[in-house]
Amino acid sequence: MRDKLKINIQSEIGALDAVLLHSPGAEVENMTPRNVQRALYSDILNLSIARQEYSQLSGVLGKVAEVHYVRDLLEKVLDNDKNRLELVRRICVNEEVTEYMEMLLGMASPELARVLIEGLPAEINTLTSFLKNEYYALYPLYNFYFTRDAAVTIGNDALICRMANNVRVRESLIMDAIYRTSGCFDCGVIDANDFQPEKSPVMMEGGDIIIVRDDILVVGNGVRTSSQGIDFLIERFRAGNSRGRKHIIVQQLPSEPESFIHLDMVFTMLDRDKCMVFEPLILFDNQYQTVHITIDGDKVSSIRAVPNILEALKRLGMDLKPIICGGDDEWDQEREQWHSGANFFAFAPGKVITYARNVHTLEELDRNGFSIIRADDFISGRSVLSEGPCAVTIDGSELPRGGGGPRCMTMPLSRKPVEW
């Protein structure tokens, strides 16, 4: 039996050892234009093209790190009768479909894993079920290929997020079961759903939580992560900090357009000294506050407004050069930010993955010393990673329609330390 993988995430850019992915499946096509808004999408996807694009992401990561897949881990959870019962019970109670428990528990693990992700059609055999006019008893997990959101790996812990929308709560329940009971991971588990009333204002999602350094979190405060959710994070950060100083930098986000859904749509780390930003929000004066919270030992010692994220980080010894999403033209900035042009995933310092479609952003990277490599060329061996900074590009005609980029689609499990 192989040893458990120890969760260890102390930065956004450390060389990647292991990552968790979920390849999009039938769940992303189990929708129509009529229910696309409920699915939190702005458009419907073509699954075959989305899979081709996703295979580039997984292919690149498979060459540089150990890759784990959600469905395989979920099957491991379901192979244990006790764990299967607990997970199915939590899901059925939360989604008010306890009448389906017996059916679900009778399925083989691979089929049950498929149903929990792709959805379960409703049985229309009662007046109540007929009047509901719902095709699904369990909705498909349309957004699960964005593995970043339902759980966050911070240090040696997995934080199970309390999602903003009920259609995504099952993702958190599955991630909780995977980290606790798949037998594959060595980590602490903090479940933000525990002891929260149904209408609790506490909510947070992983796209809003960026581990800049082992002592610094940058957190977005917007439609998916509430101030109460950030207070929950502060409390946990404080409780585990018996000595030393820690920092949480909070950036308020607009509620619209929907491309501002998470902080990592406007700010991501590229290297020890570089970051990608959507300039109008991160660098220009605007109505959205940036707040620096300092924790000394187990006490919050300071909460104060600061000019912006980069100024706050500079005061903490991190002088980051901003690279501008979309280049210097406001029109291009808005267009490319909409298609996740600021959403980068670093698999090593200065080694990042992004969408090929955002050409003006790629031109900015080129001007700042990044070589540009096509994913297919890297996977096939026709191109190799340069010694200096480089950006590996994946096609992005379908995947961005779900509302996210490479960072959204990756859940890092272990990274090597960074020499700052």
C-alpha positions in Angstrom: 0.0 0.0 0.0 1.4 3.4 -1.0 2.0 6.1 1.6 -0.6 8.8 1.9 0.3 12.1 0.1 1.0 14.8 2.7 -0.9 18.0 1.8 1.6 20.9 1.7 0.8 24.2 0.1 2.8 27.2 1.3 2.6 29.4 -1.9 1.0 29.9 -5.3 4.2 29.3 -7.3 6.3 26.5 -5.6 7.2 23.7 -8.0 4.2 21.4 -8.2 4.5 17.9 -6.8 0.8 16.8 -7.0 -2.5 18.2 -8.2 -6.2 17.3 -8.1 -8.2 17.6 -11.3 -11.7 16.7 -12.6 -12.1 16.2 -16.3 -15.4 17.6 -17.5 -17.9 14.9 -18.3 -21.5 14.5 -19.3 -22.5 16.9 -16.5 -21.5 19.9 -18.5 -23.8 19.0 -21.3 -26.7 18.0 -19.0 -28.2 21.5 -19.3 -30.2 23.6 -21.8 -30.3 27.3 -22.4 -33.4 27.3 -20.2 -31.4 26.2 -17.1 -28.0 27.6 -17.9 -28.4 30.4 -15.4 -29.1 27.9 -12.6 -26.0 26.1 -13.6 -24.1 29.4 -13.1 -22.9 29.5 -16.7 -23.3 32.2 -19.3 -23.5 29.8 -22.2 -23.7 26.1 -22.9 -20.6 24.0 -23.7 -19.7 21.6 -26.5 -18.4 18.6 -24.4 -16.2 17.0 -27.1 -14.2 20.3 -27.7 -14.1 21.1 -23.9 -12.6 17.6 -23.3 -9.9 18.2 -26.0 -9.0 21.5 -24.4 -8.9 20.0 -21.0 -6.7 17.1 -22.1 -4.1 19.8 -22.9 -4.2 21.0 -19.3 -4.0 17.5 -17.8 -1.3 16.5 -20.3 0.9 19.4 -19.3 0.4 18.8 -15.6 1.0 15.1 -16.1 4.5 15.8 -17.4 5.4 17.9 -14.3 3.5 16.5 -11.4 1.5 13.6 -10.0 -2.1 14.0 -11.0 -5.1 12.7 -9.0 -8.6 12.7 -10.3 -11.8 13.4 -8.4 -13.8 10.5 -9.8 -11.2 7.9 -9.0 -10.9 9.2 -5.4 -14.7 9.3 -5.0 -14.9 5.7 -6.0 -12.4 4.9 -3.3 -14.6 6.6 -0.8 -17.7 4.7 -2.0 -16.0 1.4 -1.8 -16.2 1.6 2.0 -19.8 0.9 3.2 -19.6 3.2 6.2 -18.2 6.1 4.1 -20.7 5.5 1.3 -23.6 5.7 3.7 -22.4 8.8 5.4 -21.8 10.7 2.1 -25.0 9.6 0.4 -27.0 10.5 3.6 -25.4 14.0 3.7 -26.2 14.6 0.0 -29.7 13.3 0.2 -30.6 15.2 3.3 -29.1 18.5 2.0 -30.9 18.1 -1.4 -34.1 16.8 0.1 -34.2 13.6 -1.9 -34.0 11.0 0.9 -36.5 8.8 -1.0 -33.6 8.0 -3.4 -31.2 6.8 -0.7 -31.9 3.1 -1.1 -31.5 3.3 -4.8 -28.2 5.1 -4.6 -26.8 2.9 -1.9 -27.5 -0.2 -4.1 -25.4 1.1 -7.0 -21.9 -0.2 -7.7 -19.2 2.4 -6.8 -18.3 3.5 -10.3 -22.0 4.0 -11.2 -22.7 5.8 -8.0 -19.7 8.1 -8.5 -21.0 8.8 -12.0 -24.5 9.6 -10.8 -23.3 11.9 -8.0 -21.4 13.9 -10.5 -23.5 13.7 -13.7 -26.9 13.9 -12.0 -29.8 11.5 -11.3 -33.0 11.8 -13.3 -36.1 12.1 -11.2 -38.7 9.3 -11.0 -42.0 10.9 -11.9 -44.2 8.5 -9.9 -46.1 10.7 -7.5 -48.2 13.9 -7.8 -45.6 15.8 -5.9 -42.8 14.8 -8.3 -45.0 15.5 -11.3 -45.9 19.0 -10.0 -42.2 19.8 -9.3 -41.6 19.8 -13.1 -37.9 18.9 -12.6 -36.0 16.5 -14.8 -33.3 15.8 -12.1 -33.6 14.6 -8.6 -29.9 15.3 -8.1 -28.7 18.1 -10.4 -25.5 17.6 -12.4 -22.4 19.2 -10.9 -22.0 21.5 -13.9 -19.1 23.4 -12.3 -17.0 20.6 -10.8 -14.2 20.8 -13.4 -13.4 24.1 -11.5 -11.9 22.0 -8.7 -10.4 25.1 -7.1 -13.6 26.3 -5.5 -15.0 23.6 -3.3 -11.9 23.1 -1.1 -8.7 25.0 -0.5 -5.4 23.5 0.5 -3.6 25.8 2.9 -0.4 24.6 4.6 -1.1 21.0 5.7 -4.9 21.5 5.9 -7.8 21.2 3.5 -10.4 23.8 4.1 -13.8 22.6 2.9 -15.6 25.7 1.6 -19.2 26.8 2.3 -20.4 27.5 -1.3 -22.4 30.5 -2.2 -24.9 28.5 -4.3 -26.8 25.4 -3.3 -26.2 23.9 -6.8 -22.5 23.5 -5.8 -22.8 22.3 -2.2 -22.5 18.7 -3.2 -19.0 19.5 -4.5 -17.9 20.5 -1.0 -19.5 17.3 0.5 -17.6 15.1 -2.0 -14.3 17.0 -1.4 -14.8 16.6 2.4 -15.3 12.8 1.9 -12.3 12.6 -0.4 -9.9 14.3 2.0 -11.2 12.5 5.1 -11.9 9.0 3.9 -10.3 8.2 0.5 -7.2 7.0 2.3 -5.0 8.9 -0.1 -4.2 12.1 1.8 -2.5 13.1 5.1 -4.0 16.4 6.1 -6.1 18.2 8.6 -9.7 19.0 7.5 -11.5 22.2 8.4 -15.1 22.1 7.2 -16.7 25.6 7.0 -20.1 23.9 6.7 -19.9 22.5 10.3 -22.2 24.2 12.9 -23.5 26.7 10.4 -27.3 27.3 10.2 -29.0 27.0 6.8 -29.1 30.8 6.2 -25.6 31.5 7.7 -23.9 34.4 5.9 -20.6 32.5 6.1 -19.4 31.6 2.6 -16.1 31.3 0.8 -14.8 29.7 -2.4 -11.3 28.8 -3.4 -11.1 31.2 -6.4 -11.1 34.0 -3.8 -8.2 32.6 -1.6 -4.6 33.1 -2.8 -1.7 31.8 -0.7 0.9 34.3 -1.7 3.4 33.2 0.9 3.2 31.0 3.9 2.5 34.0 6.1 0.3 35.9 3.6 -3.2 35.2 2.2 -4.9 37.5 -0.3 -8.6 37.1 -0.2 -11.4 38.4 -2.5 -14.6 39.7 -0.9 -17.4 39.6 -3.4 -20.5 37.6 -4.5 -18.9 34.2 -3.6 -16.9 35.1 -0.5 -18.6 37.1 2.2 -17.0 39.3 4.9 -18.3 36.7 7.4 -16.6 34.0 5.4 -13.3 35.9 5.6 -13.9 36.4 9.4 -14.1 32.6 9.6 -10.7 32.3 7.8 -9.2 34.9 10.1 -10.4 33.0 13.1 -8.8 29.7 11.8 -5.6 31.5 10.8 -5.5 33.1 14.2 -6.2 29.9 16.2 -3.4 28.0 14.5 -0.9 30.8 15.0 0.6 30.4 18.4 3.6 32.7 17.5 4.7 34.8 14.7 3.0 37.3 12.4 0.5 36.5 9.7 -1.3 38.8 7.2 -4.6 38.7 5.3 -5.1 41.2 2.5 -8.7 41.6 1.5 -9.7 42.9 -1.9 -13.4 43.9 -2.4 -14.7 42.8 -5.8 -17.5 44.2 -8.0 -20.8 42.2 -8.0 -20.9 42.4 -11.8 -20.1 41.6 -14.5 -19.9 37.9 -13.7 -16.3 37.7 -14.9 -15.3 39.3 -11.5 -16.7 36.3 -9.7 -13.5 35.5 -7.9 -10.2 37.3 -7.0 -8.2 35.0 -9.3 -10.1 36.5 -12.3 -8.3 39.8 -11.6 -5.1 38.8 -9.8 -2.8 35.8 -9.9 0.9 35.1 -9.1 3.3 34.3 -11.9 6.7 34.3 -10.2 8.6 35.4 -7.1 8.5 39.0 -8.4 5.7 39.1 -11.0 1.9 38.9 -11.0 -0.9 39.2 -13.5 -3.5 41.9 -12.8 -6.6 43.4 -14.3 -5.3 47.0 -14.1 -8.6 49.0 -13.6 -9.5 47.1 -10.5 -6.1 46.3 -8.9 -4.1 49.4 -9.7 -6.4 52.3 -10.4 -8.3 54.3 -7.8 -11.8 53.0 -7.5 -14.6 52.4 -5.0 -13.5 48.9 -4.0 -11.4 48.8 -0.8 -8.3 46.9 0.0 -7.9 46.0 3.7 -4.7 44.7 5.4 -5.4 42.6 8.5 -2.4 41.7 10.7 -2.4 38.8 13.1 0.2 38.7 15.9 0.2 35.4 17.7 -3.4 34.5 18.4 -4.7 38.1 18.2 -5.8 40.4 15.4 -3.5 43.4 16.0 -4.4 45.7 13.1 -7.1 46.2 10.5 -6.5 49.1 8.1 -7.3 50.3 4.6 -4.3 50.3 2.1 -4.0 51.7 -1.4 -4.0 48.3 -3.2 -2.8 44.7 -3.0 0.6 45.4 -4.5 1.4 48.3 -2.1 0.4 46.1 0.8 2.6 43.2 -0.4 5.5 45.6 -1.0 5.4 46.7 2.6 5.7 43.0 3.5 8.9 42.5 1.4 7.2 41.3 -1.8 7.9 43.9 -4.6 5.8 42.5 -7.5 5.9 43.7 -11.0 2.4 43.8 -12.4 1.9 42.4 -15.9 -1.3 43.8 -17.4 -4.1 41.5 -18.6 -5.0 42.6 -22.1 -2.1 45.0 -22.5 -2.4 48.8 -22.5 -5.7 49.1 -24.4 -8.8 49.4 -22.2 -11.0 47.6 -24.7 -8.6 44.6 -24.9 -8.3 44.5 -21.1 -12.0 44.1 -20.7 -12.4 41.5 -23.5 -9.5 39.3 -22.2 -10.4 39.6 -18.6 -13.9 38.3 -19.5 -12.2 35.2 -21.0 -10.1 34.5 -17.9 -7.0 36.4 -19.2 -5.8 37.2 -15.7 -6.4 33.6 -14.4 -3.0 31.9 -14.5 -1.8 28.7 -12.8 1.8 28.5 -11.8 3.4 25.0 -11.7 6.8 26.4 -10.8 8.2 29.9 -10.3 7.9 31.6 -13.6 6.3 28.6 -15.3 2.6 29.2 -15.9 -0.4 27.9 -17.8 -2.9 30.1 -19.6 -5.4 30.3 -22.5 -4.0 30.8 -26.0 -6.9 33.0 -27.0 -5.8 36.0 -25.0 -3.3 37.2 -27.5 -2.7 40.7 -26.0 -2.0 39.3 -22.6 0.5 36.9 -24.2 2.1 39.8 -25.9 2.5 41.5 -22.5 4.1 38.3 -21.2 6.5 38.2 -24.1 7.5 41.8 -23.5 8.3 40.8 -19.9 10.6 37.9 -20.8 8.2 35.0 -20.9 8.6 32.5 -23.8 5.3 31.2 -25.2 4.9 27.4 -25.7 1.9 25.6 -27.1 0.6 22.8 -24.8 0.5 20.3 -27.6 4.2 21.0 -28.5 5.2 20.6 -24.8 3.2 17.4 -24.4 4.6 15.8 -27.5 8.2 16.8 -26.7 8.5 19.1 -29.7 9.2 21.9 -27.3 10.8 22.0 -23.8 10.4 24.4 -21.0 12.9 27.2 -21.2 15.2 27.9 -18.3 13.7 31.4 -17.9 10.0 32.3 -17.5 7.5 30.7 -19.8 3.8 30.4 -20.4 2.3 27.2 -21.7 -0.9 27.9 -23.7 -4.0 25.6 -23.9 -6.8 26.2 -26.4 -9.7 28.0 -24.9 -12.8 28.2 -27.0 -15.1 26.1 -24.8 -13.7 25.9 -21.3 -13.9 29.6 -20.6 -17.7 29.5 -21.3 -18.0 27.9 -17.9 -16.5 31.1 -16.4 -12.9 30.3 -15.4 -9.3 29.5 -16.4 -6.4 27.3 -15.5 -6.2 28.3 -11.9 -9.9 27.6 -11.5 -9.4 24.1 -12.9 -6.6 23.0 -10.7 -6.4 22.1 -7.0 -2.7 21.9 -6.0 -2.0 19.3 -3.3 1.7 19.6 -2.7 4.4 22.1 -3.8 8.1 22.4 -3.1 9.2 25.4 -0.9 10.1 28.7 -2.6 13.4 30.4 -1.9 12.2 34.0 -1.6 
